[in-house]
């Protein structure tokens, strides 16, 4: 009996991303049919455990322009939709989806945000204005003033520690001076037997 690997999915208006999470997959077989049938099978592990998935996708697909990439940790499919439109769901049948199907949040884009976002696989951070990102500091916060306060506190702590160390050093010097042995034998204290 074969098992189901975890399958993650995300979509755009023109394509569907399917990622089968199966490390060290061997004997990978994929079958796509224009009416929307997707079939995957492979073996994995030293015991060559069989895995397979067969699902009916929501709508028709373009088999000729779909692509697959087999990696060491997963198998990625870029399935081209026959029509450029958003699907209501992944599967043709409604109801609760199987437990092995999960949304791929790394590649997910909402329908109304698709034009503003590039595909997740082609991320480019070159044109992002990081000053407009809400990093939890709040608006109008003076970062220089906040930095000065922190510096003042750390300086004070260092001065306290330094001051304590100096006092200890002075006391040690006094004790050493009082107990130092003179090189003059007449001034040397008498030795007791």
Secondary structure, DSSP 8 states (H G I E B T S, - for coil): --B--EEEEEE-SSEEEEEEE-TTEEEEEEEEETTTEEEEEEEETTTTEEEEEEEEBSS-EEEEEEEEEE-SSEEEEEEEESSSS--S-SBSS-SS--TTEEE-TTT---GGGGGG---GGG---TT--GGGS--SS-TT--HHHHHHHHHHHHHHHHHHHHHHHHHHHHHHHHHHHHT---S-TTTS-----
